[in-house]
Amino acid sequence: MLDTLTLIEAAKLLHYKDKRSAEKWCINNDVVILSHPEKKIKCIVRQQFYYVFYADFIEQLKKLYKGKWQEAWSIYCNQNITDLEHLKNKMVAKNTMEALVPKTPIEIEFYERLYGKNTAA
């Protein structure tokens, strides 16, 4: 069974004053609105709402962390700032290593001493 939000709950999350504004937001963002057959309650699927709500933030994470964006998302969701800093440092170290290309014979020799063999050349 899917977890749902009422439009009133969605309005609160969106900081809207009434459910009509939330309904309009859902329609504009292609979030499916479900109507309860016996009651006059309109609901939306919680996961779909959050996916649309955080879509811009997720795109930003994809740009910043590329293949590690899901790990970054998980860190943000768990509110673990230390792990976020650790992930950022790993990304910087990886980008630095990818940019390191020895050119002169001395650089090549130094690189081989550090890393065993010259994988960059």
Protein Blocks (a to p, Z undefined) as FASTA:
>chain_A
ZZdddfklmmmmnopabfklmmmmmmmnopacdddfkbccdcddfklmmmmmmmmmmmmm
mmmnmmmmmmmmmmmmnopaklmmmmmmmmmmmmmmmmpccfbfmlmmmmmmmnopackZ
Z
